[in-house]
Amino acid sequence: MEVVPTRSEPVLTQTEIVDCVEDAFLSGSATVTGLLDAALRCQARPAVFAALVQLPERSYVSVMDVLSSLPDLPYTVD
């Protein structure tokens, strides 16, 4: 999955995904619904939601597990 930003929108990064969904794992594994709830609580940008809804519906055991399903995202923007 490749996320192409518009001119005015910054590139979505792994760091932003981590910042938005890490709270979903406080009690253990998380589903896509749990990840979306965490993104809502952190007031994530639409690009975060667009990436999360593309994830396969299953239980994710960690943030790294989520990122492995989003391999095209850069870690940070240089």
N, CA, C and O atoms as a Tripos MOL2 file, in Angstrom:
@<TRIPOS>MOLECULE
protein
  312   311    78     0     0
PROTEIN
NO_CHARGES

@<TRIPOS>ATOM
      1 N           0.8440   -1.1720    0.0000 N.3       1 MET1
      2 CA          0.0000    0.0000    0.0000 C.3       1 MET1
      3 C           0.8900    1.2360    0.0000 C.2       1 MET1
      4 O           1.7170    1.4100    0.8950 O.2       1 MET1
      5 N           0.7250    2.0690   -0.9760 N.am      2 GLU2
      6 CA          1.5100    3.2860   -1.0580 C.3       2 GLU2
      7 C           0.6080    4.4700   -0.7500 C.2       2 GLU2
      8 O          -0.4500    4.6310   -1.3590 O.2       2 GLU2
      9 N           1.0290    5.2940    0.1950 N.am      3 VAL3
     10 CA          0.2780    6.4830    0.5610 C.3       3 VAL3
     11 C           0.9350    7.6640   -0.1290 C.2       3 VAL3
     12 O           2.1030    7.9630    0.1180 O.2       3 VAL3
     13 N           0.1890    8.3340   -0.9900 N.am      4 VAL4
     14 CA          0.7210    9.4730   -1.7310 C.3       4 VAL4
     15 C           0.1300   10.7460   -1.1310 C.2       4 VAL4
     16 O          -1.0790   10.9640   -1.2070 O.2       4 VAL4
     17 N           0.9770   11.5880   -0.5350 N.am      5 PRO5
     18 CA          0.4620   12.8050    0.0900 C.3       5 PRO5
     19 C           0.1010   13.8710   -0.9360 C.2       5 PRO5
     20 O           0.6410   13.9020   -2.0420 O.2       5 PRO5
     21 N          -0.8130   14.7310   -0.5520 N.am      6 THR6
     22 CA         -1.0930   15.9030   -1.3690 C.3       6 THR6
     23 C          -0.0240   16.9390   -1.0600 C.2       6 THR6
     24 O           0.7700   16.7550   -0.1370 O.2       6 THR6
     25 N           0.0040   18.0050   -1.8060 N.am      7 ARG7
     26 CA          1.0300   19.0280   -1.5860 C.3       7 ARG7
     27 C           0.9910   19.6000   -0.1790 C.2       7 ARG7
     28 O           2.0410   19.8460    0.4150 O.2       7 ARG7
     29 N          -0.1870   19.8130    0.3590 N.am      8 SER8
     30 CA         -0.2940   20.4680    1.6550 C.3       8 SER8
     31 C          -0.2100   19.4940    2.8300 C.2       8 SER8
     32 O          -0.1020   19.9260    3.9770 O.2       8 SER8
     33 N          -0.2570   18.2070    2.5650 N.am      9 GLU9
     34 CA         -0.2650   17.2240    3.6360 C.3       9 GLU9
     35 C           1.1030   16.5700    3.7710 C.2       9 GLU9
     36 O           1.6790   16.1330    2.7750 O.2       9 GLU9
     37 N           1.6330   16.4950    4.9980 N.am     10 PRO10
     38 CA          2.9230   15.8290    5.1710 C.3      10 PRO10
     39 C           2.8220   14.3270    4.9110 C.2      10 PRO10
     40 O           1.7380   13.7470    4.9750 O.2      10 PRO10
     41 N           3.9480   13.7150    4.6220 N.am     11 VAL11
     42 CA          4.0230   12.2800    4.3720 C.3      11 VAL11
     43 C           3.6810   11.5240    5.6550 C.2      11 VAL11
     44 O           4.1270   11.8930    6.7410 O.2      11 VAL11
     45 N           2.8940   10.4740    5.5190 N.am     12 LEU12
     46 CA          2.5850    9.6020    6.6490 C.3      12 LEU12
     47 C           3.8030    8.7330    6.9210 C.2      12 LEU12
     48 O           4.3870    8.1660    5.9970 O.2      12 LEU12
     49 N           4.1860    8.6290    8.1840 N.am     13 THR13
     50 CA          5.3660    7.8500    8.5570 C.3      13 THR13
     51 C           5.0200    6.7840    9.5890 C.2      13 THR13
     52 O           3.9630    6.8190   10.2200 O.2      13 THR13
     53 N           5.9350    5.8450    9.7410 N.am     14 GLN14
     54 CA          5.7780    4.8290   10.7770 C.3      14 GLN14
     55 C           5.7210    5.4820   12.1560 C.2      14 GLN14
     56 O           4.9570    5.0520   13.0210 O.2      14 GLN14
     57 N           6.5210    6.5060   12.3560 N.am     15 THR15
     58 CA          6.5510    7.2040   13.6390 C.3      15 THR15
     59 C           5.1760    7.7630   13.9880 C.2      15 THR15
     60 O           4.7510    7.6740   15.1400 O.2      15 THR15
     61 N           4.4820    8.3320   13.0240 N.am     16 GLU16
     62 CA          3.1520    8.8790   13.2690 C.3      16 GLU16
     63 C           2.1570    7.7690   13.6010 C.2      16 GLU16
     64 O           1.3210    7.9350   14.4890 O.2      16 GLU16
     65 N           2.2400    6.6470   12.9000 N.am     17 ILE17
     66 CA          1.3680    5.5130   13.2060 C.3      17 ILE17
     67 C           1.6120    5.0510   14.6420 C.2      17 ILE17
     68 O           0.6620    4.8510   15.3990 O.2      17 ILE17
     69 N           2.8780    4.8830   15.0180 N.am     18 VAL18
     70 CA          3.2190    4.4450   16.3770 C.3      18 VAL18
     71 C           2.6520    5.4130   17.4040 C.2      18 VAL18
     72 O           2.0230    4.9910   18.3740 O.2      18 VAL18
     73 N           2.8680    6.6980   17.1990 N.am     19 ASP19
     74 CA          2.3740    7.7040   18.1390 C.3      19 ASP19
     75 C           0.8620    7.6280   18.3160 C.2      19 ASP19
     76 O           0.3470    7.8790   19.4050 O.2      19 ASP19
     77 N           0.1580    7.2840   17.2520 N.am     20 CYS20
     78 CA         -1.3040    7.2850   17.2920 C.3      20 CYS20
     79 C          -1.9190    5.9900   17.8070 C.2      20 CYS20
     80 O          -3.0330    6.0120   18.3310 O.2      20 CYS20
     81 N          -1.2250    4.8670   17.6730 N.am     21 VAL21
     82 CA         -1.8720    3.5970   18.0390 C.3      21 VAL21
     83 C          -1.2270    2.8680   19.2090 C.2      21 VAL21
     84 O          -1.7570    1.8430   19.6390 O.2      21 VAL21
     85 N          -0.1150    3.3460   19.7400 N.am     22 GLU22
     86 CA          0.5730    2.5950   20.7890 C.3      22 GLU22
     87 C          -0.3000    2.3560   22.0150 C.2      22 GLU22
     88 O          -0.1360    1.3370   22.6840 O.2      22 GLU22
     89 N          -1.2190    3.2580   22.3300 N.am     23 ASP23
     90 CA         -2.1010    3.0710   23.4850 C.3      23 ASP23
     91 C          -3.0680    1.9060   23.3070 C.2      23 ASP23
     92 O          -3.6050    1.3980   24.2910 O.2      23 ASP23
     93 N          -3.2970    1.4810   22.0850 N.am     24 ALA24
     94 CA         -4.1950    0.3540   21.8330 C.3      24 ALA24
     95 C          -3.6390   -0.9420   22.4190 C.2      24 ALA24
     96 O          -4.3830   -1.9060   22.6000 O.2      24 ALA24
     97 N          -2.3420   -0.9770   22.7150 N.am     25 PHE25
     98 CA         -1.6940   -2.1960   23.2010 C.3      25 PHE25
     99 C          -1.4640   -2.2000   24.7100 C.2      25 PHE25
    100 O          -0.7770   -3.0860   25.2200 O.2      25 PHE25
    101 N          -2.0150   -1.2460   25.4250 N.am     26 LEU26
    102 CA         -1.8150   -1.1860   26.8710 C.3      26 LEU26
    103 C          -2.3720   -2.4080   27.5890 C.2      26 LEU26
    104 O          -1.8510   -2.8090   28.6300 O.2      26 LEU26
    105 N          -3.4210   -2.9980   27.0430 N.am     27 SER27
    106 CA         -4.0450   -4.1680   27.6710 C.3      27 SER27
    107 C          -3.7440   -5.4610   26.9250 C.2      27 SER27
    108 O          -4.3670   -6.4860   27.2050 O.2      27 SER27
    109 N          -2.8200   -5.4390   25.9970 N.am     28 GLY28
    110 CA         -2.5050   -6.6360   25.2150 C.3      28 GLY28
    111 C          -2.6750   -6.3820   23.7380 C.2      28 GLY28
    112 O          -2.4100   -5.2820   23.2530 O.2      28 GLY28
    113 N          -3.1180   -7.4000   23.0190 N.am     29 SER29
    114 CA         -3.2700   -7.2850   21.5670 C.3      29 SER29
    115 C          -4.4260   -6.3540   21.2020 C.2      29 SER29
    116 O          -5.2600   -6.0180   22.0420 O.2      29 SER29
    117 N          -4.4560   -5.9450   19.9320 N.am     30 ALA30
    118 CA         -5.4840   -5.0090   19.4670 C.3      30 ALA30
    119 C          -5.9780   -5.4150   18.0840 C.2      30 ALA30
    120 O          -5.2190   -5.9340   17.2650 O.2      30 ALA30
    121 N          -7.2500   -5.1720   17.8430 N.am     31 THR31
    122 CA         -7.8500   -5.3840   16.5250 C.3      31 THR31
    123 C          -7.7730   -4.0740   15.7430 C.2      31 THR31
    124 O          -7.3600   -3.0450   16.2800 O.2      31 THR31
    125 N          -8.1650   -4.1200   14.4920 N.am     32 VAL32
    126 CA         -8.2050   -2.8960   13.6870 C.3      32 VAL32
    127 C          -9.1470   -1.8810   14.3390 C.2      32 VAL32
    128 O          -8.8560   -0.6850   14.3510 O.2      32 VAL32
    129 N         -10.2600   -2.3480   14.8730 N.am     33 THR33
    130 CA        -11.1920   -1.4460   15.5600 C.3      33 THR33
    131 C         -10.5110   -0.7710   16.7420 C.2      33 THR33
    132 O         -10.6900    0.4290   16.9540 O.2      33 THR33
    133 N          -9.7410   -1.5170   17.5060 N.am     34 GLY34
    134 CA         -9.0000   -0.9460   18.6260 C.3      34 GLY34
    135 C          -7.9680    0.0690   18.1740 C.2      34 GLY34
    136 O          -7.7590    1.0880   18.8320 O.2      34 GLY34
    137 N          -7.3230   -0.2110   17.0520 N.am     35 LEU35
    138 CA         -6.3460    0.7280   16.4990 C.3      35 LEU35
    139 C          -7.0270    2.0170   16.0510 C.2      35 LEU35
    140 O          -6.5100    3.1110   16.2740 O.2      35 LEU35
    141 N          -8.1820    1.8800   15.4200 N.am     36 LEU36
    142 CA         -8.9380    3.0590   14.9850 C.3      36 LEU36
    143 C          -9.4150    3.8720   16.1800 C.2      36 LEU36
    144 O          -9.3870    5.1020   16.1440 O.2      36 LEU36
    145 N          -9.8510    3.1950   17.2380 N.am     37 ASP37
    146 CA        -10.2620    3.9000   18.4600 C.3      37 ASP37
    147 C          -9.0940    4.6900   19.0510 C.2      37 ASP37
    148 O          -9.2610    5.8380   19.4620 O.2      37 ASP37
    149 N          -7.9180    4.0750   19.0910 N.am     38 ALA38
    150 CA         -6.7330    4.7670   19.6020 C.3      38 ALA38
    151 C          -6.3960    5.9750   18.7290 C.2      38 ALA38
    152 O          -6.0220    7.0280   19.2440 O.2      38 ALA38
    153 N          -6.5270    5.8260   17.4230 N.am     39 ALA39
    154 CA         -6.2630    6.9410   16.5070 C.3      39 ALA39
    155 C          -7.2580    8.0800   16.7280 C.2      39 ALA39
    156 O          -6.8980    9.2550   16.6470 O.2      39 ALA39
    157 N          -8.4990    7.7250   17.0060 N.am     40 LEU40
    158 CA         -9.5000    8.7560   17.3220 C.3      40 LEU40
    159 C          -9.1150    9.5200   18.5810 C.2      40 LEU40
    160 O          -9.1990   10.7470   18.6210 O.2      40 LEU40
    161 N          -8.6940    8.7920   19.6040 N.am     41 ARG41
    162 CA         -8.3300    9.4300   20.8730 C.3      41 ARG41
    163 C          -7.1350   10.3690   20.7230 C.2      41 ARG41
    164 O          -7.0320   11.3600   21.4470 O.2      41 ARG41
    165 N          -6.2400   10.0690   19.7940 N.am     42 CYS42
    166 CA         -5.0740   10.9480   19.6160 C.3      42 CYS42
    167 C          -5.3200   12.0160   18.5420 C.2      42 CYS42
    168 O          -4.4210   12.7820   18.1960 O.2      42 CYS42
    169 N          -6.5370   12.0530   18.0300 N.am     43 GLN43
    170 CA         -6.9130   13.0400   17.0110 C.3      43 GLN43
    171 C          -5.9910   12.9500   15.7890 C.2      43 GLN43
    172 O          -5.4400   13.9480   15.3240 O.2      43 GLN43
    173 N          -5.8450   11.7270   15.2910 N.am     44 ALA44
    174 CA         -4.9680   11.4570   14.1500 C.3      44 ALA44
    175 C          -5.4660   12.1310   12.8750 C.2      44 ALA44
    176 O          -6.6500   12.4330   12.7250 O.2      44 ALA44
    177 N          -4.5330   12.3520   11.9740 N.am     45 ARG45
    178 CA         -4.8660   12.9040   10.6570 C.3      45 ARG45
    179 C          -5.6130   11.8620    9.8330 C.2      45 ARG45
    180 O          -5.5010   10.6650   10.0990 O.2      45 ARG45
    181 N          -6.3730   12.3080    8.8340 N.am     46 PRO46
    182 CA         -7.0760   11.3640    7.9570 C.3      46 PRO46
    183 C          -6.1520   10.3230    7.3180 C.2      46 PRO46
    184 O          -6.5800    9.1940    7.0760 O.2      46 PRO46
    185 N          -4.9130   10.6740    7.0460 N.am     47 ALA47
    186 CA         -3.9750    9.7280    6.4350 C.3      47 ALA47
    187 C          -3.7270    8.5160    7.3320 C.2      47 ALA47
    188 O          -3.5210    7.4100    6.8340 O.2      47 ALA47
    189 N          -3.7450    8.7160    8.6430 N.am     48 VAL48
    190 CA         -3.5650    7.6020    9.5810 C.3      48 VAL48
    191 C          -4.7470    6.6480    9.4660 C.2      48 VAL48
    192 O          -4.5620    5.4330    9.3830 O.2      48 VAL48
    193 N          -5.9580    7.1930    9.4600 N.am     49 PHE49
    194 CA         -7.1580    6.3580    9.3360 C.3      49 PHE49
    195 C          -7.1720    5.6200    7.9990 C.2      49 PHE49
    196 O          -7.5630    4.4540    7.9350 O.2      49 PHE49
    197 N          -6.7460    6.2950    6.9380 N.am     50 ALA50
    198 CA         -6.7130    5.6630    5.6130 C.3      50 ALA50
    199 C          -5.7750    4.4610    5.6110 C.2      50 ALA50
    200 O          -6.0770    3.4430    4.9880 O.2      50 ALA50
    201 N          -4.6490    4.5650    6.2970 N.am     51 ALA51
    202 CA         -3.7160    3.4380    6.3750 C.3      51 ALA51
    203 C          -4.2800    2.3220    7.2450 C.2      51 ALA51
    204 O          -4.1760    1.1480    6.8880 O.2      51 ALA51
    205 N          -4.8740    2.6740    8.3770 N.am     52 LEU52
    206 CA         -5.3720    1.6540    9.3060 C.3      52 LEU52
    207 C          -6.5290    0.8470    8.7270 C.2      52 LEU52
    208 O          -6.6230   -0.3550    8.9780 O.2      52 LEU52
    209 N          -7.4000    1.4760    7.9680 N.am     53 VAL53
    210 CA         -8.5400    0.7240    7.4130 C.3      53 VAL53
    211 C          -8.0990   -0.2440    6.3140 C.2      53 VAL53
    212 O          -8.8730   -1.1170    5.9200 O.2      53 VAL53
    213 N          -6.8790   -0.1040    5.8190 N.am     54 GLN54
    214 CA         -6.3450   -1.0290    4.8190 C.3      54 GLN54
    215 C          -5.7640   -2.3020    5.4490 C.2      54 GLN54
    216 O          -5.4750   -3.2700    4.7460 O.2      54 GLN54
    217 N          -5.5980   -2.2930    6.7620 N.am     55 LEU55
    218 CA         -5.0240   -3.4560    7.4450 C.3      55 LEU55
    219 C          -5.9720   -4.6470    7.4000 C.2      55 LEU55
    220 O          -7.1890   -4.4730    7.4520 O.2      55 LEU55
    221 N          -5.4220   -5.8570    7.3050 N.am     56 PRO56
    222 CA         -6.2670   -7.0500    7.4050 C.3      56 PRO56
    223 C          -6.9230   -7.1100    8.7890 C.2      56 PRO56
    224 O          -6.2950   -6.7680    9.7910 O.2      56 PRO56
    225 N          -8.1650   -7.5370    8.8390 N.am     57 GLU57
    226 CA         -8.8910   -7.6260   10.1110 C.3      57 GLU57
    227 C          -8.4080   -8.8590   10.8660 C.2      57 GLU57
    228 O          -8.7760   -9.9900   10.5470 O.2      57 GLU57
    229 N          -7.5840   -8.6160   11.8650 N.am     58 ARG58
    230 CA         -7.0620   -9.6810   12.7250 C.3      58 ARG58
    231 C          -6.5760   -9.0440   14.0150 C.2      58 ARG58
    232 O          -6.6640   -7.8270   14.1820 O.2      58 ARG58
    233 N          -6.0730   -9.8450   14.9100 N.am     59 SER59
    234 CA         -5.5270   -9.3420   16.1580 C.3      59 SER59
    235 C          -4.0370   -9.0500   15.9620 C.2      59 SER59
    236 O          -3.2960   -9.8990   15.4660 O.2      59 SER59
    237 N          -3.6060   -7.8580   16.3500 N.am     60 TYR60
    238 CA         -2.2050   -7.4510   16.2590 C.3      60 TYR60
    239 C          -1.6130   -7.4810   17.6640 C.2      60 TYR60
    240 O          -2.2200   -6.9740   18.6070 O.2      60 TYR60
    241 N          -0.4350   -8.0720   17.8040 N.am     61 VAL61
    242 CA          0.1450   -8.2520   19.1320 C.3      61 VAL61
    243 C           1.0300   -7.0890   19.5700 C.2      61 VAL61
    244 O           1.3480   -6.9670   20.7530 O.2      61 VAL61
    245 N           1.4270   -6.2380   18.6330 N.am     62 SER62
    246 CA          2.3050   -5.1150   18.9690 C.3      62 SER62
    247 C           2.2540   -4.0650   17.8570 C.2      62 SER62
    248 O           1.7030   -4.2920   16.7800 O.2      62 SER62
    249 N           2.8410   -2.9230   18.1540 N.am     63 VAL63
    250 CA          2.9530   -1.8750   17.1390 C.3      63 VAL63
    251 C           3.8130   -2.3730   15.9770 C.2      63 VAL63
    252 O           3.5260   -2.0710   14.8180 O.2      63 VAL63
    253 N           4.8540   -3.1250   16.2800 N.am     64 MET64
    254 CA          5.7100   -3.6710   15.2160 C.3      64 MET64
    255 C           4.9290   -4.6210   14.3210 C.2      64 MET64
    256 O           5.1870   -4.6970   13.1200 O.2      64 MET64
    257 N           3.9870   -5.3380   14.8900 N.am     65 ASP65
    258 CA          3.1220   -6.2250   14.1130 C.3      65 ASP65
    259 C           2.2860   -5.4010   13.1280 C.2      65 ASP65
    260 O           2.1090   -5.7980   11.9760 O.2      65 ASP65
    261 N           1.7790   -4.2620   13.5810 N.am     66 VAL66
    262 CA          1.0170   -3.3610   12.7070 C.3      66 VAL66
    263 C           1.9210   -2.8360   11.5940 C.2      66 VAL66
    264 O           1.5490   -2.8620   10.4210 O.2      66 VAL66
    265 N           3.0990   -2.3650   11.9610 N.am     67 LEU67
    266 CA          4.0110   -1.7870   10.9670 C.3      67 LEU67
    267 C           4.4490   -2.8050    9.9260 C.2      67 LEU67
    268 O           4.7120   -2.4410    8.7800 O.2      67 LEU67
    269 N           4.5300   -4.0690   10.3060 N.am     68 SER68
    270 CA          4.9100   -5.0930    9.3290 C.3      68 SER68
    271 C           3.8400   -5.2610    8.2520 C.2      68 SER68
    272 O           4.1220   -5.7700    7.1670 O.2      68 SER68
    273 N           2.6150   -4.8320    8.5500 N.am     69 SER69
    274 CA          1.5380   -4.8690    7.5590 C.3      69 SER69
    275 C           1.4620   -3.5770    6.7510 C.2      69 SER69
    276 O           0.6420   -3.4580    5.8400 O.2      69 SER69
    277 N           2.3150   -2.6130    7.0830 N.am     70 LEU70
    278 CA          2.3850   -1.3280    6.3680 C.3      70 LEU70
    279 C           3.8300   -1.0920    5.9150 C.2      70 LEU70
    280 O           4.4430   -0.1020    6.3150 O.2      70 LEU70
    281 N           4.3770   -1.9820    5.0920 N.am     71 PRO71
    282 CA          5.8110   -1.9340    4.7830 C.3      71 PRO71
    283 C           6.2680   -0.7500    3.9370 C.2      71 PRO71
    284 O           7.4610   -0.4500    3.9110 O.2      71 PRO71
    285 N           5.3710   -0.0800    3.2570 N.am     72 ASP72
    286 CA          5.7780    1.0080    2.3630 C.3      72 ASP72
    287 C           5.9160    2.3590    3.0560 C.2      72 ASP72
    288 O           6.3210    3.3370    2.4260 O.2      72 ASP72
    289 N           5.5860    2.4240    4.3350 N.am     73 LEU73
    290 CA          5.6850    3.7000    5.0370 C.3      73 LEU73
    291 C           7.1280    3.9760    5.4440 C.2      73 LEU73
    292 O           7.8020    3.0900    5.9710 O.2      73 LEU73
    293 N           7.6100    5.1950    5.2060 N.am     74 PRO74
    294 CA          8.9510    5.5320    5.6840 C.3      74 PRO74
    295 C           8.9500    5.6530    7.2060 C.2      74 PRO74
    296 O           7.9170    5.9260    7.8170 O.2      74 PRO74
    297 N          10.1220    5.4440    7.8100 N.am     75 TYR75
    298 CA         10.2190    5.5710    9.2660 C.3      75 TYR75
    299 C           9.9880    7.0180    9.6860 C.2      75 TYR75
    300 O           9.1650    7.2940   10.5580 O.2      75 TYR75
    301 N          10.7080    7.9250    9.0720 N.am     76 THR76
    302 CA         10.5350    9.3600    9.3030 C.3      76 THR76
    303 C          10.7080   10.0750    7.9730 C.2      76 THR76
    304 O          11.0870    9.4700    6.9710 O.2      76 THR76
    305 N          10.4290   11.3520    7.9790 N.am     77 VAL77
    306 CA         10.6560   12.1800    6.7940 C.3      77 VAL77
    307 C          11.9800   12.8950    7.0060 C.2      77 VAL77
    308 O          12.1880   13.5420    8.0330 O.2      77 VAL77
    309 N          12.8670   12.7760    6.0380 N.am     78 ASP78
    310 CA         14.1930   13.4170    6.1670 C.3      78 ASP78
    311 C          14.1040   14.8970    6.0220 C.2      78 ASP78
    312 O          15.1200   15.5880    6.1040 O.2      78 ASP78
@<TRIPOS>BOND
     1     1     2 1
     2     2     3 1
     3     3     4 2
     4     3     5 am
     5     5     6 1
     6     6     7 1
     7     7     8 2
     8     7     9 am
     9     9    10 1
    10    10    11 1
    11    11    12 2
    12    11    13 am
    13    13    14 1
    14    14    15 1
    15    15    16 2
    16    15    17 am
    17    17    18 1
    18    18    19 1
    19    19    20 2
    20    19    21 am
    21    21    22 1
    22    22    23 1
    23    23    24 2
    24    23    25 am
    25    25    26 1
    26    26    27 1
    27    27    28 2
    28    27    29 am
    29    29    30 1
    30    30    31 1
    31    31    32 2
    32    31    33 am
    33    33    34 1
    34    34    35 1
    35    35    36 2
    36    35    37 am
    37    37    38 1
    38    38    39 1
    39    39    40 2
    40    39    41 am
    41    41    42 1
    42    42    43 1
    43    43    44 2
    44    43    45 am
    45    45    46 1
    46    46    47 1
    47    47    48 2
    48    47    49 am
    49    49    50 1
    50    50    51 1
    51    51    52 2
    52    51    53 am
    53    53    54 1
    54    54    55 1
    55    55    56 2
    56    55    57 am
    57    57    58 1
    58    58    59 1
    59    59    60 2
    60    59    61 am
    61    61    62 1
    62    62    63 1
    63    63    64 2
    64    63    65 am
    65    65    66 1
    66    66    67 1
    67    67    68 2
    68    67    69 am
    69    69    70 1
    70    70    71 1
    71    71    72 2
    72    71    73 am
    73    73    74 1
    74    74    75 1
    75    75    76 2
    76    75    77 am
    77    77    78 1
    78    78    79 1
    79    79    80 2
    80    79    81 am
    81    81    82 1
    82    82    83 1
    83    83    84 2
    84    83    85 am
    85    85    86 1
    86    86    87 1
    87    87    88 2
    88    87    89 am
    89    89    90 1
    90    90    91 1
    91    91    92 2
    92    91    93 am
    93    93    94 1
    94    94    95 1
    95    95    96 2
    96    95    97 am
    97    97    98 1
    98    98    99 1
    99    99   100 2
   100    99   101 am
   101   101   102 1
   102   102   103 1
   103   103   104 2
   104   103   105 am
   105   105   106 1
   106   106   107 1
   107   107   108 2
   108   107   109 am
   109   109   110 1
   110   110   111 1
   111   111   112 2
   112   111   113 am
   113   113   114 1
   114   114   115 1
   115   115   116 2
   116   115   117 am
   117   117   118 1
   118   118   119 1
   119   119   120 2
   120   119   121 am
   121   121   122 1
   122   122   123 1
   123   123   124 2
   124   123   125 am
   125   125   126 1
   126   126   127 1
   127   127   128 2
   128   127   129 am
   129   129   130 1
   130   130   131 1
   131   131   132 2
   132   131   133 am
   133   133   134 1
   134   134   135 1
   135   135   136 2
   136   135   137 am
   137   137   138 1
   138   138   139 1
   139   139   140 2
   140   139   141 am
   141   141   142 1
   142   142   143 1
   143   143   144 2
   144   143   145 am
   145   145   146 1
   146   146   147 1
   147   147   148 2
   148   147   149 am
   149   149   150 1
   150   150   151 1
   151   151   152 2
   152   151   153 am
   153   153   154 1
   154   154   155 1
   155   155   156 2
   156   155   157 am
   157   157   158 1
   158   158   159 1
   159   159   160 2
   160   159   161 am
   161   161   162 1
   162   162   163 1
   163   163   164 2
   164   163   165 am
   165   165   166 1
   166   166   167 1
   167   167   168 2
   168   167   169 am
   169   169   170 1
   170   170   171 1
   171   171   172 2
   172   171   173 am
   173   173   174 1
   174   174   175 1
   175   175   176 2
   176   175   177 am
   177   177   178 1
   178   178   179 1
   179   179   180 2
   180   179   181 am
   181   181   182 1
   182   182   183 1
   183   183   184 2
   184   183   185 am
   185   185   186 1
   186   186   187 1
   187   187   188 2
   188   187   189 am
   189   189   190 1
   190   190   191 1
   191   191   192 2
   192   191   193 am
   193   193   194 1
   194   194   195 1
   195   195   196 2
   196   195   197 am
   197   197   198 1
   198   198   199 1
   199   199   200 2
   200   199   201 am
   201   201   202 1
   202   202   203 1
   203   203   204 2
   204   203   205 am
   205   205   206 1
   206   206   207 1
   207   207   208 2
   208   207   209 am
   209   209   210 1
   210   210   211 1
   211   211   212 2
   212   211   213 am
   213   213   214 1
   214   214   215 1
   215   215   216 2
   216   215   217 am
   217   217   218 1
   218   218   219 1
   219   219   220 2
   220   219   221 am
   221   221   222 1
   222   222   223 1
   223   223   224 2
   224   223   225 am
   225   225   226 1
   226   226   227 1
   227   227   228 2
   228   227   229 am
   229   229   230 1
   230   230   231 1
   231   231   232 2
   232   231   233 am
   233   233   234 1
   234   234   235 1
   235   235   236 2
   236   235   237 am
   237   237   238 1
   238   238   239 1
   239   239   240 2
   240   239   241 am
   241   241   242 1
   242   242   243 1
   243   243   244 2
   244   243   245 am
   245   245   246 1
   246   246   247 1
   247   247   248 2
   248   247   249 am
   249   249   250 1
   250   250   251 1
   251   251   252 2
   252   251   253 am
   253   253   254 1
   254   254   255 1
   255   255   256 2
   256   255   257 am
   257   257   258 1
   258   258   259 1
   259   259   260 2
   260   259   261 am
   261   261   262 1
   262   262   263 1
   263   263   264 2
   264   263   265 am
   265   265   266 1
   266   266   267 1
   267   267   268 2
   268   267   269 am
   269   269   270 1
   270   270   271 1
   271   271   272 2
   272   271   273 am
   273   273   274 1
   274   274   275 1
   275   275   276 2
   276   275   277 am
   277   277   278 1
   278   278   279 1
   279   279   280 2
   280   279   281 am
   281   281   282 1
   282   282   283 1
   283   283   284 2
   284   283   285 am
   285   285   286 1
   286   286   287 1
   287   287   288 2
   288   287   289 am
   289   289   290 1
   290   290   291 1
   291   291   292 2
   292   291   293 am
   293   293   294 1
   294   294   295 1
   295   295   296 2
   296   295   297 am
   297   297   298 1
   298   298   299 1
   299   299   300 2
   300   299   301 am
   301   301   302 1
   302   302   303 1
   303   303   304 2
   304   303   305 am
   305   305   306 1
   306   306   307 1
   307   307   308 2
   308   307   309 am
   309   309   310 1
   310   310   311 1
   311   311   312 2
@<TRIPOS>SUBSTRUCTURE
     1 MET1         2 RESIDUE 1 A MET
     2 GLU2         6 RESIDUE 1 A GLU
     3 VAL3        10 RESIDUE 1 A VAL
     4 VAL4        14 RESIDUE 1 A VAL
     5 PRO5        18 RESIDUE 1 A PRO
     6 THR6        22 RESIDUE 1 A THR
     7 ARG7        26 RESIDUE 1 A ARG
     8 SER8        30 RESIDUE 1 A SER
     9 GLU9        34 RESIDUE 1 A GLU
    10 PRO10       38 RESIDUE 1 A PRO
    11 VAL11       42 RESIDUE 1 A VAL
    12 LEU12       46 RESIDUE 1 A LEU
    13 THR13       50 RESIDUE 1 A THR
    14 GLN14       54 RESIDUE 1 A GLN
    15 THR15       58 RESIDUE 1 A THR
    16 GLU16       62 RESIDUE 1 A GLU
    17 ILE17       66 RESIDUE 1 A ILE
    18 VAL18       70 RESIDUE 1 A VAL
    19 ASP19       74 RESIDUE 1 A ASP
    20 CYS20       78 RESIDUE 1 A CYS
    21 VAL21       82 RESIDUE 1 A VAL
    22 GLU22       86 RESIDUE 1 A GLU
    23 ASP23       90 RESIDUE 1 A ASP
    24 ALA24       94 RESIDUE 1 A ALA
    25 PHE25       98 RESIDUE 1 A PHE
    26 LEU26      102 RESIDUE 1 A LEU
    27 SER27      106 RESIDUE 1 A SER
    28 GLY28      110 RESIDUE 1 A GLY
    29 SER29      114 RESIDUE 1 A SER
    30 ALA30      118 RESIDUE 1 A ALA
    31 THR31      122 RESIDUE 1 A THR
    32 VAL32      126 RESIDUE 1 A VAL
    33 THR33      130 RESIDUE 1 A THR
    34 GLY34      134 RESIDUE 1 A GLY
    35 LEU35      138 RESIDUE 1 A LEU
    36 LEU36      142 RESIDUE 1 A LEU
    37 ASP37      146 RESIDUE 1 A ASP
    38 ALA38      150 RESIDUE 1 A ALA
    39 ALA39      154 RESIDUE 1 A ALA
    40 LEU40      158 RESIDUE 1 A LEU
    41 ARG41      162 RESIDUE 1 A ARG
    42 CYS42      166 RESIDUE 1 A CYS
    43 GLN43      170 RESIDUE 1 A GLN
    44 ALA44      174 RESIDUE 1 A ALA
    45 ARG45      178 RESIDUE 1 A ARG
    46 PRO46      182 RESIDUE 1 A PRO
    47 ALA47      186 RESIDUE 1 A ALA
    48 VAL48      190 RESIDUE 1 A VAL
    49 PHE49      194 RESIDUE 1 A PHE
    50 ALA50      198 RESIDUE 1 A ALA
    51 ALA51      202 RESIDUE 1 A ALA
    52 LEU52      206 RESIDUE 1 A LEU
    53 VAL53      210 RESIDUE 1 A VAL
    54 GLN54      214 RESIDUE 1 A GLN
    55 LEU55      218 RESIDUE 1 A LEU
    56 PRO56      222 RESIDUE 1 A PRO
    57 GLU57      226 RESIDUE 1 A GLU
    58 ARG58      230 RESIDUE 1 A ARG
    59 SER59      234 RESIDUE 1 A SER
    60 TYR60      238 RESIDUE 1 A TYR
    61 VAL61      242 RESIDUE 1 A VAL
    62 SER62      246 RESIDUE 1 A SER
    63 VAL63      250 RESIDUE 1 A VAL
    64 MET64      254 RESIDUE 1 A MET
    65 ASP65      258 RESIDUE 1 A ASP
    66 VAL66      262 RESIDUE 1 A VAL
    67 LEU67      266 RESIDUE 1 A LEU
    68 SER68      270 RESIDUE 1 A SER
    69 SER69      274 RESIDUE 1 A SER
    70 LEU70      278 RESIDUE 1 A LEU
    71 PRO71      282 RESIDUE 1 A PRO
    72 ASP72      286 RESIDUE 1 A ASP
    73 LEU73      290 RESIDUE 1 A LEU
    74 PRO74      294 RESIDUE 1 A PRO
    75 TYR75      298 RESIDUE 1 A TYR
    76 THR76      302 RESIDUE 1 A THR
    77 VAL77      306 RESIDUE 1 A VAL
    78 ASP78      310 RESIDUE 1 A ASP
